[in-house]
């Protein structure tokens, strides 16, 4: 795509769109703070491998339905449609989730590690994993990289939760929410991925306060 057309496209995506404006506020409710260092409580959290295995089972069912459809006679001798990405992977003996955008999003989130430091101020919300740092401006919208290309990102406060939503041009809509439990002793993260090549899924992860030092590597920003 020529540079000028690409620039225009990104500028268009950055404009407020009717019906797509963020309802997330720029200010946290009084006395609500998610700041601190947290460590993943695996026992109290969803198992991402179990979730991925369930997705694999769903993918195999879809593949079997596609294969059955290809085997049906075609009116007028029409050719069957080409196999989809998941079927192509399975036919080659590979993991049917190898090219799944939804699986990639889960795997990327898990790869960030078990530790999370949140820094919160009036004009910023920072998620620091030790090796990766993600920065957000409450109430703001922007164009960001997303699975399959770019997406429209909005983030901010919705009640007592901090919410980050990315609506990808191509690929599923992804929403992350961060909130304290009712006793304020734990942090709950929910990663919700809208339906795409597979039905929608949610991964819940619970964190406990930690005094441990985050493992450090040369930081990057995503």
Steps between C-alpha positions, in 0.01 A plus 500: 500500500649845413616700800243777449211251491632324810526833683143591406376161616665533840374856537147382420522222759612749763185711457209447741253269327123517557393220731861404578593769751654375821274509802805464724566793729830683552482503881500216751221497757596641837729273705534244219861404435633192324860610552747251641704193418303183441583133446278257310315248718489206259275288724232772509527582129373341181744255344599643159612159372161351582334791319722450195425127499129575499557734207690224318203269546271768356739551209504129420119493494497796259759325283292182487192697397701674227633170371148357491382805305784462246401137445144591396425499124503849348219621274614540141839351583607809696827466690500482878633810679866485604572374854518757779816572703410261782427214262824559309697476825320185612547335160874554534503344849554833677315651793165632366552810719838580345349777287212589731496875588299423815757247621785741421342766726475255792854373450639853483324596826630190681854558371520829691560302817357465849596842640325830443563846640227758449577871520199728503472878486250758384625489140654154461448132565809281467525120489862397564585130457873545556589422138215691335333827594157607373390861548149639469333840536163467675213613279715514185465326163777412257597276209724212609647180363258209529482136398476507120585870458384808690209574731316779677596502870303665778572479872394653826288453810162327498379505855773347716662317206770616262403381152705474179323414175658450158268467201718354227443574131555131429467266795311475827414781740707467819398643838711495816360597838692553825327532837542416866299228669227612741740464795768702315754223565542371146513631144281340233594519132252385235612460140192472276541418132202544269393226263701469179613168355380343828234590761578780746715413803602657831814435705480603867818546699524586871802669658611535861708789641873435476813652648724314257712687249381465142738312270659758277621497141559786256144644492292519186164665441203332332 
